[in-house]
């Protein structure tokens, strides 16, 4: 597998970062969810908001990092074992075909 040049990796990272930063869904999540856990009796509302946002970001980055590392490990495993890759493709084809049949039969009911 070919790796991206550093310049290409940096460009993709910045593009992904800006896409996530400018995502209005995240702002709506923070504006609707976080106020439920903030109490003016417990100190600065801004400090509490920043702390809750920071905790959420740390947890999200950790989980996404674990998912990315796991996906990379699985990809390397499958790339080194063509038989497993064929089995995985066959099973995914069966799953997708089964879902298509289920959707088709649900529409008829």
Phi and psi restraints in degrees (value plus and minus 20) as a CYANA .aco file:
   2 UNK   PHI    -106.6   -66.6
   2 UNK   PSI     117.5   157.5
   3 UNK   PHI    -113.2   -73.2
   3 UNK   PSI     133.1   173.1
   4 UNK   PHI     -92.6   -52.6
   4 UNK   PSI     126.5   166.5
   5 UNK   PHI     -85.7   -45.7
   5 UNK   PSI     136.5   176.5
   6 UNK   PHI     -75.0   -35.0
   6 UNK   PSI     -61.0   -21.0
   7 UNK   PHI     -83.8   -43.8
   7 UNK   PSI     -60.9   -20.9
   8 UNK   PHI     -86.5   -46.5
   8 UNK   PSI     -59.4   -19.4
   9 UNK   PHI     -84.2   -44.2
   9 UNK   PSI     -64.3   -24.3
  10 UNK   PHI     -82.1   -42.1
  10 UNK   PSI     -62.7   -22.7
  11 UNK   PHI     -83.3   -43.3
  11 UNK   PSI     -63.7   -23.7
  12 UNK   PHI     -84.9   -44.9
  12 UNK   PSI     -59.6   -19.6
  13 UNK   PHI     -83.2   -43.2
  13 UNK   PSI     -67.0   -27.0
  14 UNK   PHI     -83.4   -43.4
  14 UNK   PSI     -60.8   -20.8
  15 UNK   PHI     -82.9   -42.9
  15 UNK   PSI     -64.4   -24.4
  16 UNK   PHI     -85.6   -45.6
  16 UNK   PSI     -60.6   -20.6
  17 UNK   PHI     -82.7   -42.7
  17 UNK   PSI     -66.8   -26.8
  18 UNK   PHI     -86.3   -46.3
  18 UNK   PSI     -57.5   -17.5
  19 UNK   PHI     -80.6   -40.6
  19 UNK   PSI     -65.8   -25.8
  20 UNK   PHI     -90.0   -50.0
  20 UNK   PSI     -56.8   -16.8
  21 UNK   PHI     -86.3   -46.3
  21 UNK   PSI     -56.6   -16.6
  22 UNK   PHI    -112.5   -72.5
  22 UNK   PSI     -11.2    28.8
  23 UNK   PHI     -94.9   -54.9
  23 UNK   PSI      95.8   135.8
  24 UNK   PHI     -88.5   -48.5
  24 UNK   PSI     -41.3    -1.3
  25 UNK   PHI     -83.6   -43.6
  25 UNK   PSI     -55.3   -15.3
  26 UNK   PHI     -86.7   -46.7
  26 UNK   PSI     -62.8   -22.8
  27 UNK   PHI     -81.5   -41.5
  27 UNK   PSI     -62.0   -22.0
  28 UNK   PHI     -84.3   -44.3
  28 UNK   PSI     -58.0   -18.0
  29 UNK   PHI     -80.7   -40.7
  29 UNK   PSI     -68.8   -28.8
  30 UNK   PHI     -85.2   -45.2
  30 UNK   PSI     -60.4   -20.4
  31 UNK   PHI     -90.0   -50.0
  31 UNK   PSI     -48.1    -8.1
  32 UNK   PHI    -116.0   -76.0
  32 UNK   PSI     -51.0   -11.0
  33 UNK   PHI    -114.3   -74.3
  33 UNK   PSI     -68.7   -28.7
  34 UNK   PHI     -82.8   -42.8
  34 UNK   PSI     -57.5   -17.5
  35 UNK   PHI     -78.4   -38.4
  35 UNK   PSI     -43.4    -3.4
  36 UNK   PHI     -85.9   -45.9
  36 UNK   PSI     -42.1    -2.1
  37 UNK   PHI    -128.2   -88.2
  37 UNK   PSI     -10.4    29.6
  38 UNK   PHI    -130.4   -90.4
  38 UNK   PSI     112.5   152.5
  39 UNK   PHI    -146.6  -106.6
  39 UNK   PSI     108.3   148.3
  40 UNK   PHI     -84.7   -44.7
  40 UNK   PSI     -41.1    -1.1
  41 UNK   PHI     -91.5   -51.5
  41 UNK   PSI     -37.1     2.9
  42 UNK   PHI    -123.1   -83.1
  42 UNK   PSI       2.0    42.0
  43 UNK   PHI      91.9   131.9
  43 UNK   PSI    -182.1  -142.1
  44 UNK   PHI     -80.8   -40.8
  44 UNK   PSI     108.1   148.1
  45 UNK   PHI     -85.8   -45.8
  45 UNK   PSI     -59.4   -19.4
  46 UNK   PHI     -82.4   -42.4
  46 UNK   PSI     -65.3   -25.3
  47 UNK   PHI     -82.5   -42.5
  47 UNK   PSI     -61.7   -21.7
  48 UNK   PHI     -84.8   -44.8
  48 UNK   PSI     -61.8   -21.8
  49 UNK   PHI     -82.5   -42.5
  49 UNK   PSI     -65.7   -25.7
  50 UNK   PHI     -83.9   -43.9
  50 UNK   PSI     -60.7   -20.7
  51 UNK   PHI     -84.9   -44.9
  51 UNK   PSI     -66.0   -26.0
  52 UNK   PHI     -83.5   -43.5
  52 UNK   PSI     -61.0   -21.0
  53 UNK   PHI     -83.1   -43.1
  53 UNK   PSI     -62.1   -22.1
  54 UNK   PHI     -83.2   -43.2
  54 UNK   PSI     -63.5   -23.5
  55 UNK   PHI     -82.0   -42.0
  55 UNK   PSI     -63.5   -23.5
  56 UNK   PHI     -83.4   -43.4
  56 UNK   PSI     -61.0   -21.0
  57 UNK   PHI     -85.5   -45.5
  57 UNK   PSI     -63.1   -23.1
  58 UNK   PHI     -81.6   -41.6
  58 UNK   PSI     -65.0   -25.0
  59 UNK   PHI     -84.3   -44.3
  59 UNK   PSI     -64.7   -24.7
  60 UNK   PHI     -82.5   -42.5
  60 UNK   PSI     -64.9   -24.9
  61 UNK   PHI     -83.5   -43.5
  61 UNK   PSI     -60.4   -20.4
  62 UNK   PHI     -82.9   -42.9
  62 UNK   PSI     -68.8   -28.8
  63 UNK   PHI     -84.6   -44.6
  63 UNK   PSI     -65.7   -25.7
  64 UNK   PHI     -83.6   -43.6
  64 UNK   PSI     -55.8   -15.8
  65 UNK   PHI     -83.9   -43.9
  65 UNK   PSI     -63.6   -23.6
  66 UNK   PHI     -82.8   -42.8
  66 UNK   PSI     -61.0   -21.0
  67 UNK   PHI     -83.4   -43.4
  67 UNK   PSI     -64.4   -24.4
  68 UNK   PHI     -83.8   -43.8
  68 UNK   PSI     -63.4   -23.4
  69 UNK   PHI     -86.1   -46.1
  69 UNK   PSI     -59.7   -19.7
  70 UNK   PHI     -84.4   -44.4
  70 UNK   PSI     -63.6   -23.6
  71 UNK   PHI     -82.9   -42.9
  71 UNK   PSI     -59.8   -19.8
  72 UNK   PHI     -84.2   -44.2
  72 UNK   PSI     -61.8   -21.8
  73 UNK   PHI     -83.4   -43.4
  73 UNK   PSI     -63.4   -23.4
  74 UNK   PHI     -85.5   -45.5
  74 UNK   PSI     -59.9   -19.9
  75 UNK   PHI     -82.7   -42.7
  75 UNK   PSI     -62.6   -22.6
  76 UNK   PHI     -84.8   -44.8
  76 UNK   PSI     -62.7   -22.7
  77 UNK   PHI     -77.9   -37.9
  77 UNK   PSI     -68.1   -28.1
  78 UNK   PHI     -89.1   -49.1
  78 UNK   PSI     -55.2   -15.2
  79 UNK   PHI     -86.6   -46.6
  79 UNK   PSI     -51.7   -11.7
  80 UNK   PHI    -103.5   -63.5
  80 UNK   PSI     -35.4     4.6
  81 UNK   PHI    -146.6  -106.6
  81 UNK   PSI      71.2   111.2
  82 UNK   PHI     -80.9   -40.9
  82 UNK   PSI     -49.3    -9.3
  83 UNK   PHI     -84.2   -44.2
  83 UNK   PSI     -65.2   -25.2
  84 UNK   PHI     -83.2   -43.2
  84 UNK   PSI     -56.5   -16.5
  85 UNK   PHI     -83.5   -43.5
  85 UNK   PSI     -62.6   -22.6
  86 UNK   PHI     -84.9   -44.9
  86 UNK   PSI     -62.7   -22.7
  87 UNK   PHI     -82.4   -42.4
  87 UNK   PSI     -62.6   -22.6
  88 UNK   PHI     -83.2   -43.2
  88 UNK   PSI     -63.7   -23.7
  89 UNK   PHI     -84.5   -44.5
  89 UNK   PSI     -61.6   -21.6
  90 UNK   PHI     -83.4   -43.4
  90 UNK   PSI     -66.1   -26.1
  91 UNK   PHI     -83.5   -43.5
  91 UNK   PSI     -61.2   -21.2
  92 UNK   PHI     -85.6   -45.6
  92 UNK   PSI     -56.5   -16.5
  93 UNK   PHI     -82.2   -42.2
  93 UNK   PSI     -62.4   -22.4
  94 UNK   PHI     -84.2   -44.2
  94 UNK   PSI     -62.7   -22.7
  95 UNK   PHI     -81.9   -41.9
  95 UNK   PSI     -67.2   -27.2
  96 UNK   PHI     -85.3   -45.3
  96 UNK   PSI     -58.6   -18.6
  97 UNK   PHI     -84.8   -44.8
  97 UNK   PSI     -61.0   -21.0
  98 UNK   PHI     -82.7   -42.7
  98 UNK   PSI     -61.2   -21.2
  99 UNK   PHI     -84.2   -44.2
  99 UNK   PSI     -58.8   -18.8
 100 UNK   PHI     -83.4   -43.4
 100 UNK   PSI     -62.3   -22.3
 101 UNK   PHI     -83.8   -43.8
 101 UNK   PSI     -62.4   -22.4
 102 UNK   PHI     -84.1   -44.1
 102 UNK   PSI     -63.3   -23.3
 103 UNK   PHI     -82.7   -42.7
 103 UNK   PSI     -61.5   -21.5
 104 UNK   PHI     -85.5   -45.5
 104 UNK   PSI     -59.8   -19.8
 105 UNK   PHI     -94.7   -54.7
 105 UNK   PSI     -51.2   -11.2
 106 UNK   PHI     -86.9   -46.9
 106 UNK   PSI     -56.9   -16.9
 107 UNK   PHI     -87.1   -47.1
 107 UNK   PSI     -48.1    -8.1
 108 UNK   PHI     -99.1   -59.1
 108 UNK   PSI     -38.2     1.8
